[in-house]
Each structure stands twice: as structure tokens, then as C-alpha cells.
Amino acid sequence: MEPTNNLYDLIIIGGGPAGLTAAVYGGRAKLKTLLINKGPLGGMVDTTRELVNYPGYSRVGGPELMRDFKNHAEIFGVEFLKDQVISTDLSPETKKLVTKKKGEFLARAVIIAVGTEPRLLNIPGEKEFQGSGVSYCATCDAEFYEGEDVVIVGSGDQAIEEGMLIAKFARQVTVIVLHDEGVLDCNKVSKERALRHEKIKFVWNSTIEEIIGQQSVTAVRIKNLKNGTSNLIDCQGVFLFVGMVPCTAWLAANGLKMDKRGYIAASELMETNVEGVYVAGDSRVKYLRQVVTAASDGATAAVAAERYIDELQTFNTRILQSEKTVLLLFIDAMNNESMAFGTKLEDVNRALLEKFQILQVDLATQKNLAQKYNIGRVPAVVVLDHGQKLKSLDCSADRAGLISQLSNL
């Protein structure tokens, strides 16, 4: 479904597994949800021929799985836009996003799920031969090297697993590894398979210095890190798998807290340091970057965004527009003391001829208002006049003490 107007409850930037899962949860929560993605839906997963570790699927193609994610989101009325977000203003209550083709969109909450992209080595020949022998995606390009010699740089899961895929087509695959003989950074299963693969050989303690060719790649120059010698390896293709970098540089001016590599910091609720802005998937600071963890992030971010939007609407309608002074009562439904205090506060308000509007906030589920007024324990009461804090009550006081605190307001 294409966008119907420019104001949304939730806008998701990025259409990988994190963004698509967030879309499912946003749509199911009846939020007006738009997903904006500049490339193919599925992100890097769309280029993955086969997944064997996504729960419930012993073997599934990446494009197939991402198609199922998208179809699921569409069932709940999520709208999709293929476009590039080129600028954002995330600080106001209503966030503004500007896209390259369709212009301005507004959102009450935003989820950033922009993922990562391959890291460049920036060695001679790399940029010159991109698309003419230099590649970062085996699923995309392996079949072009049928019967030819290919060099792979890297020894992590991606490098070794993609190398075995390339070996189905290539005559010979040579893997350049920084480490001593037998040391690979990948998982043990892939390591064992690769080391005994008849079409894969390894060059240890080495790095790549240069990619050589004319119209296309013809060789690479390899340097041994122990003795300093260099030599040429003839090949027709070079696949570089030396890590990923987050696609967040364009967001640097938005005040988002990032680590030195550009990954966005987030709480366990996927909250960034900017109110109403969440991050999910590989572009956030996290331990494990897999499809299953991206999906988990997306679900968490969407639920947190839904609750934020609900609290925002509560604040705008029941607090800002209230004709009475508001007693914002923070309780914990599982805490008997706070529940008993709520009953006492209602009694006090009746004694004061219903002078106040009491609004209960469950600290377990409505964390944004608690953060807004720096509430860490319950029971707690903040007295508000059209959103402006007048005072906090001493909740340890007895009935007479509470009446005394409120009678002069």
C-alpha cells in the first residue's frame, strides 16, 4: 500500500528484518504505520541465498523469508514507500522526515532500522574494479565466476560461509587470512567444513595490498605479515568480507548518541536518547547481529513506540487540556502499598470536593511519563497545571497531611 498522506503515528526507516518486524507490530497495534526503504525490502537478507538458523526454518531463502515478513505487515495495513530519507528533524514532538522523491512526512514516533553495509578496505584497485571483479556479496555475484579463480579476504562467518557458496561455481577459492595457520574467526562447523573443502585453500598470516587488472580483475598482491614478502595471486574475482559498518553517518547531526563506530546507543526498550525515536537491528549497539535478533529488536521497538504514543496522547488530552489541576499518581499494580495509597488519594480528593483530576500511571508499563518527571519509586504524585509541575506530594503523609499539602493549591 502506498502512502495516503504525510502524517503517521509511526514511521520506520529501513526495510530489513528489524524494520519489517516493527511494521508488523505497528500495524497490529492499529498505528498508522509507514515503512520507508531506499533499496530492496529485506536489506542484506535479501541477498542471502540460504538461512539455516532462523527458528522454525531448517532451511529458507532470504528473499523468501523477507517476502513473508512484508506480506504479514501488509495484512495489518502497513504502507510502504521506496524512497530515501535525506534529512530529519527528530527533536520536536512531531518528527519531520524529508525524502528524496516524495518530500516531507510527519510522525509521532520514528524507528531507525537502517542496518549496515560492507566495510571498504580502500586499497588500490578496490573502487576501480567494483562490479568488474570486486564484490561484497556472494549471493549476488558468485555464479559469474563459474570455472574461474576467486580470492576471498576475511575469516569470519560471512567470509567462510560465502566462500563455500562461491566454491560451488569457482574452479578454485583462495582465502586470505590475517591469523596463524588453522585460526579462523568463524563458527566451528563452518571452519571444519571449509578446512576440508577440496576447492578452498588458505593463505595464512597475510593481507591484501592491491587489486590488479585492466578492464577487470586479473590478480591481487598479497603481503605476508611475518616476513614482509609480497607475491601475486592470479584471479578473476575478489570478494571482500572484512566486516560491516552502520548506515548512520547521515544521522550524525540529529543529536543521536552513537559509539565511535557509528552504532546507535539504545535502552532495552530500543529507546535512543531522543524522545520518541527508537533504533532496531544491526545499526544499534548490540552483542549479536542476526536475523532473529533484528526481528526481536523490531518487535520491542514497535511496542515501546506504541506505548510512547499512547502516553503522549494521554498527556496532550487528559493533562494539557484538563480544566482541573491534575494529580499524576504513579503506582505499581503489583505493589499493594501504592494501590492502597491510590484509594487514600481518591478519598482526599472527595474531601476537597473533587478539586483535582487524578490520573493513574502504572510504572511497569508507562515509563515515558515516569522518565519525564523523574519518578523512580511508587507511590508518587506530581501536581500539574496544564502540564507544568507545581510540586510533588509527600506520599508518606497521612490523610490530614495530604489535605494540608493540597488545600492551598
C-alpha positions in Angstrom: 0.0 0.0 0.0 1.4 3.4 -1.0 1.4 6.4 1.4 -2.0 8.1 1.8 -0.9 11.3 3.4 2.1 12.8 5.2 1.1 12.3 8.9 1.7 9.0 10.6 1.7 7.5 14.1 4.9 5.6 13.3 7.4 5.9 10.5 10.1 3.1 10.2 13.3 3.9 8.3 14.7 0.7 6.8 13.1 -2.4 5.4 15.3 -5.3 6.7 14.1 -7.9 9.2 14.1 -5.3 12.0 12.1 -2.7 10.1 9.6 -5.3 8.7 9.0 -6.8 12.1 8.4 -3.4 13.6 5.9 -2.8 10.8 4.1 -6.0 11.7 3.8 -4.9 15.3 3.0 -1.3 14.5 0.2 -2.3 12.1 -1.2 -4.9 14.5 -1.4 -2.2 17.2 -3.6 -0.1 14.9 -0.9 2.5 14.5 -0.9 4.3 11.2 2.4 3.0 10.0 4.7 3.8 7.1 7.9 2.0 6.2 10.4 3.9 4.0 13.2 1.9 2.4 15.6 3.1 -0.3 16.6 -0.4 -1.6 15.0 -3.8 -1.9 13.0 -4.9 1.1 14.9 -7.4 3.2 18.2 -5.5 3.3 21.2 -7.7 3.3 19.0 -10.7 4.0 17.5 -10.2 0.5 20.9 -11.1 -0.9 21.3 -14.2 1.3 20.5 -17.4 -0.7 20.0 -19.6 2.3 19.4 -19.3 6.1 19.7 -22.3 8.4 19.4 -20.7 11.8 16.1 -18.8 11.8 13.8 -20.5 14.3 11.2 -22.7 12.7 13.0 -23.0 9.3 15.7 -25.6 8.9 16.5 -24.1 5.6 14.9 -21.0 4.0 15.9 -18.5 1.3 16.5 -14.9 2.5 14.3 -13.3 -0.2 11.5 -15.8 0.6 11.6 -15.1 4.3 11.6 -11.3 3.8 8.7 -11.6 1.4 6.7 -13.4 4.1 7.6 -10.6 6.6 6.3 -8.0 4.1 3.1 -9.9 3.4 2.5 -10.2 7.1 2.9 -6.4 7.6 0.5 -5.7 4.7 -2.2 -7.7 6.3 -2.3 -5.1 9.0 -2.5 -2.2 6.6 1.1 -1.0 6.8 2.1 1.4 4.0 5.4 1.1 2.1 7.4 3.7 0.3 10.5 3.1 -1.8 12.4 6.3 -1.3 15.5 7.7 0.5 15.2 9.8 3.7 17.7 12.6 3.2 17.1 14.7 6.3 15.3 14.6 9.6 14.2 16.8 12.5 13.7 14.4 15.4 13.7 16.8 18.3 10.1 18.1 18.1 7.1 16.2 19.5 6.0 15.6 15.9 9.1 14.3 14.0 9.8 15.5 10.4 11.4 13.4 7.7 12.2 14.6 4.2 12.6 12.0 1.4 14.3 12.5 -1.9 11.3 11.9 -4.1 8.1 12.4 -2.1 9.1 15.2 0.2 8.0 15.7 3.8 6.4 13.2 6.2 5.5 13.7 9.9 5.4 11.1 12.6 4.7 10.8 16.3 7.4 8.2 16.7 10.2 7.0 14.5 12.1 3.7 14.4 15.5 3.7 12.8 16.3 0.3 11.3 18.9 1.2 8.6 21.2 -1.8 9.1 24.8 -2.0 8.0 26.8 -2.1 4.8 30.1 -3.8 3.9 33.3 -2.2 5.1 35.7 -1.0 2.4 39.4 -1.7 2.6 40.3 1.4 0.5 43.2 -0.3 -1.1 44.4 0.4 -4.7 42.1 -1.1 -7.3 39.2 -1.7 -4.9 37.0 1.2 -6.2 38.2 0.9 -9.8 37.1 -2.7 -10.1 33.9 -2.7 -8.2 31.4 -4.5 -10.4 34.3 -5.7 -12.6 35.8 -8.3 -10.4 35.4 -6.8 -6.9 32.4 -7.8 -4.9 30.9 -7.9 -1.4 28.0 -10.3 -2.0 28.4 -13.9 -3.0 24.7 -14.5 -3.4 24.6 -11.6 -5.9 27.8 -12.5 -7.9 29.1 -16.0 -7.2 27.6 -17.5 -10.4 29.5 -15.0 -12.6 32.8 -16.8 -11.7 31.9 -20.3 -13.0 35.1 -22.2 -13.6 37.3 -19.2 -12.6 39.7 -18.4 -9.7 38.5 -16.3 -6.9 40.2 -14.7 -3.8 38.3 -14.1 -0.6 39.6 -11.7 2.1 38.3 -12.4 5.7 37.8 -15.3 8.0 34.6 -14.6 9.9 31.2 -16.4 9.5 30.3 -14.3 6.4 33.6 -14.8 4.6 33.8 -18.6 5.2 30.1 -19.4 4.5 30.0 -17.2 1.4 33.3 -18.8 0.3 31.7 -22.2 0.4 28.9 -20.8 -1.8 31.4 -19.3 -4.2 33.2 -22.7 -4.4 30.1 -24.2 -5.9 30.8 -22.2 -9.0 34.5 -21.2 -9.0 37.4 -23.5 -10.0 39.5 -22.5 -7.0 38.8 -20.3 -4.0 41.8 -18.8 -2.1 41.1 -17.3 1.3 43.5 -14.7 2.7 43.6 -14.8 6.5 45.4 -12.5 8.9 45.9 -15.2 11.5 48.3 -18.1 12.0 47.6 -21.4 10.2 44.3 -23.0 11.3 42.9 -19.9 13.1 39.6 -18.6 11.7 37.1 -16.2 13.2 34.1 -18.2 12.0 32.0 -20.7 13.9 33.4 -24.2 14.4 31.1 -26.0 12.0 31.9 -23.7 9.1 35.6 -23.8 10.0 35.7 -27.6 9.8 33.8 -27.7 6.5 36.0 -25.1 4.9 39.3 -26.6 6.0 38.5 -29.9 4.4 36.8 -28.4 1.3 38.6 -29.6 -1.8 38.2 -26.4 -3.7 39.2 -24.0 -0.9 42.8 -23.2 0.1 44.1 -20.7 2.7 47.0 -18.2 2.7 47.8 -17.6 6.4 49.4 -14.6 8.1 48.7 -12.4 5.1 46.8 -9.3 3.9 45.8 -7.9 0.6 47.7 -4.9 -0.7 46.4 -4.2 -4.1 43.9 -5.4 -6.7 45.3 -5.5 -10.2 43.7 -5.6 -13.6 42.9 -3.7 -16.8 39.2 -3.9 -17.8 38.6 -6.3 -15.0 40.5 -8.1 -12.2 43.4 -10.3 -13.2 45.4 -10.6 -9.9 45.9 -9.5 -6.3 49.0 -8.6 -4.5 49.3 -10.3 -1.1 51.7 -9.4 1.7 53.0 -11.9 4.3 52.7 -10.2 7.7 55.5 -12.2 9.3 58.3 -11.9 6.7 57.1 -8.9 4.8 57.3 -10.5 1.4 54.7 -9.9 -1.4 53.5 -12.0 -4.2 50.8 -12.0 -6.9 47.9 -14.4 -7.0 46.2 -14.7 -10.4 42.4 -14.5 -10.1 39.3 -13.2 -11.9 37.3 -12.2 -8.8 37.9 -10.7 -5.3 35.3 -10.9 -2.6 35.9 -8.7 0.4 34.3 -9.7 3.7 36.1 -7.6 6.3 33.2 -6.5 8.5 30.3 -4.2 8.3 29.7 -0.5 9.2 26.4 1.0 10.3 24.4 3.1 7.8 24.1 6.0 10.2 26.5 8.7 9.1 23.7 10.8 7.6 22.0 10.9 11.1 25.0 12.3 12.9 23.6 15.8 13.1 20.4 14.7 14.8 21.8 14.5 18.4 21.5 10.7 18.5 24.0 9.1 20.9 26.4 6.8 18.9 29.5 4.9 19.7 32.8 5.7 17.9 31.9 3.4 15.1 28.5 5.0 14.4 26.3 2.4 16.1 23.3 4.0 17.9 23.0 3.5 21.6 19.7 2.2 22.9 18.0 1.1 26.1 16.5 -2.4 26.5 13.3 -0.8 25.1 15.2 0.3 22.0 14.9 3.9 23.1 17.5 6.3 21.8 18.5 9.4 23.8 15.9 11.4 21.6 12.4 11.1 22.9 10.1 9.2 20.6 12.9 7.8 18.5 13.9 4.1 18.6 16.5 2.0 16.9 16.3 -1.6 15.9 18.5 -4.2 14.2 22.2 -4.1 13.1 22.6 -0.3 13.3 22.4 -0.3 17.1 25.0 -1.1 19.7 24.5 -4.8 20.5 26.2 -8.1 21.0 24.7 -10.3 18.2 23.7 -9.2 14.7 21.5 -11.9 13.2 18.1 -12.0 11.6 16.4 -13.4 14.7 17.9 -10.6 16.9 16.9 -8.0 14.4 13.3 -9.3 14.4 13.4 -9.2 18.2 14.6 -5.6 18.2 11.9 -4.6 15.8 9.1 -6.1 17.9 10.4 -4.4 21.1 10.8 -1.0 19.4 7.3 -1.1 17.9 5.7 -2.0 21.3 7.7 0.7 23.0 6.7 3.2 20.4 3.1 2.3 20.7 3.2 2.9 24.5 5.0 6.1 24.0 2.4 7.3 21.5 -0.4 6.3 24.0 1.3 8.2 26.8 1.8 11.2 24.5 -1.9 11.3 23.7 -2.7 10.9 27.3 -0.5 13.8 28.2 -1.9 16.0 25.4 -5.6 15.3 26.0 -6.0 14.4 29.7 -3.3 16.6 31.2 -2.7 19.6 28.9 -6.4 20.1 28.2 -7.7 19.3 31.7 -9.8 22.1 33.3 -8.7 20.9 36.7 -5.3 20.7 38.3 -4.0 17.1 37.7 -2.7 14.8 40.3 -0.5 12.4 38.3 -0.4 9.3 40.5 2.4 6.8 39.8 1.6 3.3 41.0 2.6 -0.3 40.5 -0.3 -2.6 40.1 1.7 -5.4 41.8 2.5 -3.2 44.7 -0.1 -3.2 47.5 1.2 -0.1 49.2 0.9 2.0 46.1 -2.6 0.7 45.3 -3.7 1.5 48.9 -2.3 5.0 48.5 -4.4 5.4 45.4 -7.5 4.7 47.4 -6.4 7.2 50.1 -5.8 9.9 47.5 -9.3 9.4 46.0 -10.7 9.9 49.5 -8.7 13.1 50.0 -9.9 14.4 46.7 -13.5 13.8 47.6 -12.9 15.7 50.9 -11.7 18.6 48.7 -14.9 18.5 46.6 -13.2 16.8 43.6 -11.0 19.8 43.2 -8.4 17.7 41.2 -8.4 15.3 38.4 -6.5 12.1 39.4 -4.7 10.3 36.6 -3.1 6.9 37.4 0.1 5.9 35.7 1.4 2.3 36.1 5.1 2.5 36.4 5.5 -1.0 35.0 4.1 -0.1 31.6 4.1 3.7 31.2 7.7 4.5 31.6 7.9 7.7 29.5 5.8 9.8 31.9 7.8 8.4 34.7 11.1 9.4 33.0 9.6 12.9 32.1 9.0 13.6 35.8 12.0 11.6 37.2 9.9 9.1 39.1 11.9 6.1 40.4 9.6 4.6 43.1 6.0 4.4 44.0 3.7 5.7 45.2 4.5 9.1 43.8 2.3 12.1 43.0 3.2 15.1 40.7 0.8 18.1 40.8 0.4 19.6 37.3 -1.3 22.6 35.9 -1.6 22.2 32.1 1.5 20.1 32.1 3.6 22.4 34.3 4.8 20.8 37.5 3.6 22.7 40.6 5.0 20.4 43.2 5.5 16.7 44.3 3.5 15.4 47.2 5.0 13.8 50.3 3.2 10.4 49.9 4.3 9.3 53.4 1.9 11.8 54.9 -1.4 10.7 56.5 -4.8 11.8 55.3 -4.7 15.1 57.1 -1.2 15.8 55.8 -2.2 15.2 52.2 -5.2 17.5 52.6 -2.9 20.2 54.0 -0.5 19.8 51.0 -3.3 20.2 48.5 -5.7 22.6 50.2 -3.7 25.7 49.2 -3.5 24.9 45.5 
